[in-house]
């Protein structure tokens, strides 16, 4: 009879531990869901930032081309005026 009582206690302890683990698992699952959402949000934000940086890089390259063309045009005008003098 004593052995049966020990077995009952062990089973009760095991059931209690399983319930604790299930509760912990639910908490971890919820945290995982939140972290996954935060990570996705951060990834989207980074992608948006990268796109903005790419757009700024393109704008910078275009601006440089326009400035270079403007400098060339000014040089041509200045050289043309020097030839007429």
C-alpha positions, 0 to 999 in steps of 0.5 A, a space after each residue: 500500500 505504501 508503494 501505491 501511495 508513493 506512486 500516486 504522489 509521483 504521478 500528482 507531482 508529474 501532472 503538476 509539473 506538466 501543467 506548469 510547463 504548459 502554462 510556461 509554454 503558453 507564455 513563451 508562445 505569446 512572447 515569441 509571437 510578440 517578438 516575431 511581430 517586432 522583428 517583422 516591424 524592424 525588418 520593414 522599417 530597415 527595408 524602408 530606410 534602405 529604399 530611402 537611402 537608395 533614393 538619396 544615393 540616386 538623387 545625389 548621383 543625378 545632382 552631381 551629374 547636373 553640377 558637373 554639366 553646369 561646371 562644363 557649361 560655365 567653363 565653355 562660356 568662360 573659354 568662349 569669352 576669352 577667345 573673343 577678347 
